[in-house]
């Protein structure tokens, strides 16, 4: 998307570690584009502590191998299940470990409730901070737009990662530009 979510996550990890604290960085296996690494557009990268799928019980995973961490950082949090978001809340409440989750609010269709994980996070998060970015027109971007081989798309699966055959691009755009793309004006 290009709004700096992963970069901000890496900055938080750096800040904790600079002060001698241990962090646990996780991401979904759904995000296959960089294997087990988190990469940013501007360079910094980091290997995750573990990747999870929809069946992973994150609370149990943390209990078994990461109880000594001072913070858990989740990238691409929109791909969490509702149950996994609730497990993260258990980690906060029972283990007293802060969790910071970075992800999208809505899918590229802007309809059908968005992502299960994002919806649940918005319902129970103690704090929500929006990371702001700008649209190609210069306005504040709040929409996630999918382009497949250069064409704006509003249909298809929630998850579509580069397969090497098609050019898949996601752009952060403003609602006005989203509407223009929707109406074929751009």
N, C-alpha and C positions, 0 to 999 in steps of 0.2 A: 504493500500500500504506500509506503514511503512517508509515513508520518513520524517515525522515530520510536516506535514502541520497543523494539528489541534494543535499540541503542540506549534508551532510558533504563531498561532492565539491566543491561551490562554496566551502566554507570552505578546503579544501586548496588550490584554485586561488588564492584570495585570499592565503593565507599565502605561497605561492611568489612571486606577483606583487608582494606588499608588500616582498619582499626583492630585487626586481629580476630575478627569474627568469621565463623564458618557459614557459608550459604549453600543451599541445595537448589540447583537450577534444573528445571524440568521442562519438557515440551512433549506434545503428542507425536506418536509415530505417524500420524496422518500427514504431518509436515515432513515429507520425504526429500524435499529439494536440497537439503544440505546434510543429510544423514543425521548424525547425533550432534552436529554443531549448530550453534546460533551464529548467523552471519548478519552483518549490517551492510547497508549500501556504501557507507563511508569507510569501511575497513575493519573495525574491531570485530573479533569473533571469540567464541568460547565453546568448549565441549560441554554438553549437558551432563549432569550427574546420572540421569536416567530419562528414558522416553517411555511414555505410557500409551496404552490403547484403551478402548472403551471398557474392557474387562478389568483393568488394573484397579485394585483398591489402593488408592494413594495413601490413606491413613495407615493401613497395614504396612505398606512399603516404607513409609517414614518411621513407623514404630520399629521395624526390623533393622534398619540400617542408617537412619539419619536423625535420631532423637537428639543428637548433640549439636545440631545446627541452630543458628541464631535467626535465620530467615529462610523462607522458601519462596523462590521466584518462578512463576509459571509464564512461559511464552505461549502465544497462540491459544489463550485460555478459552476462546469461543468454542474450541473443539472438546472441551470437557463435557462429561455427561452431568445431568442434574445431580445424580448420586455422588459423583466426584467433587462437585462444588460443595455439597454437604459434608463430604469427608474433609475437605480443606477447612471448613468451618470448625469441624471437630478438632483438627490440628491446632487451630487458633485457641479454641476454648479449653480443650483438655491438656494439651501439651504446652500451651503458652508460647507458641512459635508464630511470629507474624508471617502472613502469606500475602504476597503481592502478585496479582495476576494481571497480565497484559494481553489484550486482545481486542477484537472488533465487537461492536455493539450489534450490528446488523449484517446480514449477508448482502450480496450484490443485487438481489431482487428488491430489497427494502420492504418486503412483505412477509407473510406467513410466519411472523413471530421471530424471525432471525435465527440465531443459533441457540440451541438448548442451554449450553454452558453460559453463554453471555446473558441470556434471560435470567437464569438462576443467580448469577453473580450480581446482576443489577437489583434483584429482589433482596438479597441478604448481605451485601457488602457493607462493612462498617464505614467505608469511605470510598468515594468514586472521584477520580480526577481525570478529566478529559485531556488528552494530548492533542494539541491543536496543530493543524497543518493547513496549507493553502491549496486551492484549486488552480488549475491551469489558467483560469481567468483572473486570479488574484484574490478572490473571495475566500472566506473560511470554508474548508472542505469538511463535510460531515457524512458524505455518501461514499460507498464502496462500489466502484463500477468495474465490471469484467469486460475485457476485450479479448476476443478469440480471433487470431489472425488479423488483427487490426479493426475488427468489427465489434461494436457495442452489443452485448448480450444480456438478456434478462431471463434466460431460461437455462436449464441444465442443473447438474448436481451442485450441492453446496461446496463440495471439495473438488477442485480441478487443478491439479499440479502439473507443471510442465512435463510432458511425456517425450519431448525431443522431436515430436512430429508436428505439433502445432505451436504457435506462439500464443501463450497465455499471459495476459497482463492484467493486473489489478491497479486501478488508479483511485486516489482520493480526490473526489470532486464535490463541488457545492450542489445544493438541490436544484438551482436554476440550470446549471450545465447538465445535470442528470436528466432533467425534463427535456432539455434541447436534444440530447442524445436519444431519449425515448421517442421523441417526435420526429427523429430523423433530420433535425436541423443542423447537426454538426457533422 
